[in-house]
Structure formats: C-alpha cells, structure tokens
C-alpha cells in the first residue's frame, strides 16, 4: 500500500477546520497562523503530487480505494489524472494565497482582511476547500456529489456573513439557489445513470471507472446528458445560467471571490466534463452544437458585458464568465487541441482571476470604492500590485509568453477544426478583453490619483505581496515553459478522447 | 407456552414498563426541587433498556410470537431502538421545561406512549395494531395539552385529540371491512385472502384509503396535516419534538409493515402507490411552500416536517427493498436532525423565552456552539452533506428512480431547493443579523447539563450518520429484507 497522499490532501482542510473551531474566539492571530500552516501543508502536498505524477502514461494515478457502503456500491475511490492534478495544485495555491490575503492589515485607513470572527471564517473556508479537493480527486460518483454539495453551502455563509454589505444577502441566496438547482438536477441524472447501469450489468456501483463501460444506450445518453452536463455547468458559469456568478463574486469577501472564481467555477466545469462528457459520450456528441453555442455566447457576451462595467469587481466577474466560456468551448470540440486548451485554461484562468480579485480587494480595502472612473494613480502607492495586475491582464488577453496564450491558442485551434466560423466569432472576445484590460490599467493604476486619496492610500502588506508573487510565478512559468503543464494535461486528454471513441 | 423467544420479542416493552413503575415509585420520594431528576432516571433507564435489548433481545430469523400478534424481526427491532433513543433524548429535553420538568406523570406518559410505539412497529395483527396505536396516542393527547391554564396548549391537546380520534375511527372502520372481506386479521395471511379480484377494485381501493387516513394523521401528510402546525406550536416543545419524530416514525413503521406485507399484490398496490405518490408530491409542495412565510420556529419546523413526510413517502411508493431501506434510513436521520432542531428551540426559549426566528439574531455571537449546532440541524434538514439529511435524501431518490418515479423525484429535488431557501434564511439570522444593541457578549445563552448532553449527542449523531453511513444503511437494509 502506497502513501495515501490524496486522502491526506483532501482531509487536511477538514481536520484544520475542526481544530480551528476549537481555538478560543479571541485568539485571532493563532487562528490565522494555524490556517496558514495548514494551507501551506496542503500546497506542499499538492506540489508533491504534481511533480511526482508520471507524465508519460494516461489514466489515474495515486489511486486509493476503500469500501464505504458496499451495499450500494459507494466507495472512497481517489485518483488524479492529467486534468485533475493541475486543479489540485490550483486549489492548493488559491487556498494558500487566500489565507495570506485574509490575514488583514491593522492600519487605521485600511479595513483589509477578515477582522470579524476569523475563527468561523477560516473554518468555513477550509470546509469549502475540503469539498473542492474531494471533487477533484473522487472517482466515485456518489462521493463526487457528496463533496460537490459540501463545496456549495459554505459559500452561502461566507458571502452572507463577511461579504459586501450592500448586496450580500441577495447575492448569497441567488448563488446558493442557482447552484443547488444545478446540483440536484445533476443528482437526479447521476441516480438515473446508477440505476441504468444496474439494469444493464446487474452491478450496484457508483464507481465512475465501471460506469465508463456501463453500456448506456444512445437514447438514454441523449436524454440524460443535458441535465447532468448543464446541472454541473451552472457552477462553471455557462450562459444562460451564469447570472449568479458576477453577483456572487462582487458580494463575496476577497478570499472567497478568489476561491469562487479561481477554483469553484473549475469545479463545475470539471464535474461537467467528468460526469457529463466522459460517462455519456454519445449524448455529448448529440448535443455538441448546443454546448458550443452556449459557450460561444458566453465568451463574446461575457467579454462585452465586462467591457461596459463601471464597477471594477463586476468587470472581473464578467471576464470570468467569458473565460470560463472558453473552457466550455474547448470541451465542446471533443478533439485533442480543444481539450488540451481547456485543461490549461482552467489552471491559467484560476490563477489569473484569483490574482485579479486579490488586487481588486486590496484596492477596495484602501480606497473604499470600486467605481473605475473614481480610481486612479494606484501605481504610485502600490507598485507591486500594479505589476501583478498587469501580468494578470496579459494572461487574460492571451499574450504570448504568458499562460493565457498557451491555453487559449489550442482552444481556438480545436474550435477551428470543428466550425471555423465559431472560432472567428469568438476571437472578437480577445479584442474586447484587450480593450477593457488596457483601459482599466490606464485608468486605475496610472493617470492622476484623485485628491481625496492622496496620503490616505498605503502600500499593500508583505503577505499580500507573497500572495501576488506566488500566483504570478505559475502564470509566467507555464507561459515560458509550457512543458511544465501541457504534457500532463495531454495524458488526461488522451483518456477523455479514448472514451469519446477517438473522434 | 412462554418461550425465551416470546420473552425476547417484547423485552424492550417489559423493560420500559418496569422503568415506568420505577418512575411512579421513586417520584414522590424526591422533593419538589429535586424532582427533575426523574428525567435522568427516564433517560438513563431507556439507554439501559436499549443496551439490554441489544444484548439479550436481538431477533434472529423473523418469527411470529405471542399467538401471531407480534412479528419478531429486525425491522421492528431497529424501529424500537429509534423510538427509545428519541424517548431518551426527549426525556432529557423535558427536564428543564418549566411545566413538564418536575412532573413525574409527564415522564410516565412518555414511557407509556413509547410502549405503544414499540408495539406498533411489531404488530402483525390488525387488532393488536389498533390497540398499540391507541396506546401510543392517548398519552400523547394528554402530553400535548399538559400545560393546564395555557390556552394554546389546551387548544393543541384538544385539537390533537379530536383529529386523532376521528382519523383512528375511520381507520378502524377500514380494518373491519378488511376483516369482513378476508376473514382474518393476521397481516401475514391477509395478502393471500384480500384480493382485488375477489372484491371490486374500487371497493378495495376505498378500504385501503380508509386505513391511509389513520396513518396519514400519524405521519402528517397532506391532506391530514393541518393539525401539525397548531399542535406543534401550542404543545410543550419537547412534546412537539417527540410528535414530529418518534410518533411520525411509528406511523411509517405501520405503513411499511401493513402495506408491504398485506397489500403488495400488483392489482392492489397500483392504486395505493399511485395515491401515495400524488400525496407525497403534494406534501412536499405544500409543506415547503407554507414553510416560507412562517415566523415562528416551531411552525416552521412543523411545515418542514410535512415536507419531509413527502420525501419519506417516495421510498414507500417505490415498494422495493431499497425503498423500504431508504425509508428506515431517512427516518433515522430525520429523527436525529429534527430532535436536534427542536432541542435548540427549547434551549433557546428556555434562556430567552422567545420563539420567533427573528429572535435568533446574533445567536452565533451569543453562543457560537449553539450556532454551529443549529447550522448542523438546518443544513441536515436542507439535505446537505456531510450531515445525515443528504445521504437520506439520496437513497430515497435512488429508490424512487429505481421504481420509475422520475417525476416524483424531480418534484422532490425542486421542492428541496425551496426548502433550502427558508432554512438558509433562518441561518442568516443566526449568523448575520445582530441584536438591537449589538451587545451579544452580555447575553450569553447558558445550557444546562441535560440540554448540553442531549444536543451534543444529537449533533454527533447527525454528523455520524452523514459520514459513516454504512452501518446505519446496513441495519436499515437488514430490516427491509424482512418485508419481502
């Protein structure tokens, strides 16, 4: 029996959350230190998984399997492939940086970080992380949905308690209801698959590896693909079910926005791929045109709506819809290039958008406004954050030498092979993205600082800088040296293509 | 001949009876201020009874005992354990109730009702069944109206009595018709004697509907639900918690055994499963929609318990082994969760005297642990992992899909999202809103020892059944097998 690294990664946040709850409420710094230590531990373990992953073979690695409810075929079956291993790493990174950002700053003009009940905040955040990691490593459909729902409900509390007090109640409820409707519909689909497999093979099993060869009939797949795929894709922010996402992003506290856009939306996309496309490939092929249409609309529409936003955080929120649309677009190609690009884009967008939300949060904590026209000249006081945002912006625009290019270029190549005009239409989004990113960099970071901010705005803390640097490193490394991630994702893609019948 | 099997088959009831006599004997010796110790005696005694039954009274192969009055099997045993656990938790929660805690009769009535419920779960004869239902109900009528001089409690007791008597009488009429057509009152012989072919299908359907009226009152499904909110609100809160958990589960025990054993024949079951499927859908919709505007926490829990009856019925209409197992599992999770929710309401109103949801503002600052327990209870009611409610819902839905009731499961999942709205709304008061003066530190919520023990045990139970669910499901399944 090998070292059970995946279960340790998955359950570290849970254990940390329970220990954090036992710390007395007034010991705020001890709470934060423990949170940081456990986040760092998770990051180190996820790095270890990432680097010791064998990039030469397809299939699942670090597999562990324990029977959990044999009567119904539920098992704790963990394993990562080339698509989920980078996402585990991404979760580790976002967890670590999220805790750093939430540490706070006791400077009188700054209301940064989490000052109110940090104990509960970190406990809920870590339970969320527990669910996220569980989904990425689960190879059992029951446990996947189990963890998926765990990742949904802490969001409500995190947003409603620590969120932006103007819209938090509305946004948190909207987000939770959207995600719950999606997840329960996907649950019905999953149970239908479970029972259909029982009828076909006589085996009661939620194991996804056996479901891959359950022999679902074509009509079954066509009926159930849409509920399953769209149910999960709601969390991936697919148009026309994206509406919860920008509201949720804006209302959430900074670390939660990072988690939400950086990791949670990947959760939806990942589950839609793993359960929808990989287990119901015939259904996926039948509905290919619909997914592609939804994704293409999300890409262009999201970018355009982001372009007209005056609120900095809404802008980033809608840019997430646009970029997650690219992920879905890559899925809908069903070819090697598109899927490779999607896999990379999930990591790249996760790091980039976490960085964006971190910087937006830092600015808002100091300027107390997010209206783009009211901001200006931030580069003078917070040069480090400016550099970080520019790097994120270059990734967002898909500039060569940064991870965005490495991810988006294969997606467009893949789309071109299926429908060249979709690629042409979607390429408009690159132009729009470049326009709003450039405009924002000029307006917010350069130009003149409004007088009311003079002397009030301070630089970000060292911990914030560490967080920004951590996120930037990954985006630059992938951009300069794609072999850091591309071959690994490639192995995951091969496996998906095999299930799709080598199309 | 009185054999050891016969003895074992009613061992828990004998122990409860002994405990009840002990309560009667001991109570007068304690002074008024010490009299709440009867609660410790009751709860401890029930746990001891559970332990002894578990060690000495486990059933083997299903057998008929006491002249065919009782079926001695795992299904009944598991239900008995659930009822006794709920009874022990209720006894603890009664101890600090102003009007119940120091009255020995209250504990005695609780024990008497438990005997009835235990026999409901094992009765295999219609006459025995009717007697046990009455034994379970009559003490509860008294308990619901226990607070003499309190108008709402009197109203609750009287309302519960009137509806209870009316519906039980209708059920008894149904029983007598069943006997008239079949010539037997033994459930295990009924299946062969009571055939839809022998009597007009419509008449058979009518007779079964009469029986369902009585069970519908016990489990509070629509349209026999309307007593629940008023009675829960007016009755002493521990009694309301007991009514909504153990009493409801006892109704399901009867529903499972009577309908799965006596009327499973397809020509008969088609009509009653269809009826119950429609009833389930309406219960889920009505319960959840009417819970939305509630401001009183007990009324909210009453409507939510009507909705949960609907979810449980999905497993019943499936009429499969998985369906029966899912019903038992659902009830186990639901009993733990709802007792926890009512327990929190009791502890809170004991400290503050308030019962409205908006009074819970600032609870997480006043008492972080009570806040977390409420989070556990309400998320479990919503059906969120890692709490019991999630697994329970998934197995019930799985049973529904297996039996082809996809429309019913879709109604279930959609209404569960409506449920999420009001449960999360209540949690918003606990975690987000603050007390008018924002001075929560000065208003802590003290928990006396009985509350603390009961709430902690229930919380751990809800988490345990939601994470390590294999043993619980295997027990439920072992019980479900006995029905086929």
Interface residues (C-beta under 8 A of the other chain):
Chain A: X21 X25 X67 X68 X69 X70 X71 X72 X117 X120 X142 X145 X146 X147 X149 X150 X152 X153 X156 X157 X160 X161 X169 X173 X176 X177 X180 X181 X184 X185 X187 X188 X191 X192 X194 X195 X198
Chain B: X364 X365 X368 X372 X375 X379 X382 X384 X385 X386 X390 X394 X395 X397 X398 X401 X402 X406 X409 X410 X413 X414 X416 X417 X420 X421 X424 X425 X427 X428 X431 X432 X469 X470 X473 X474 X477
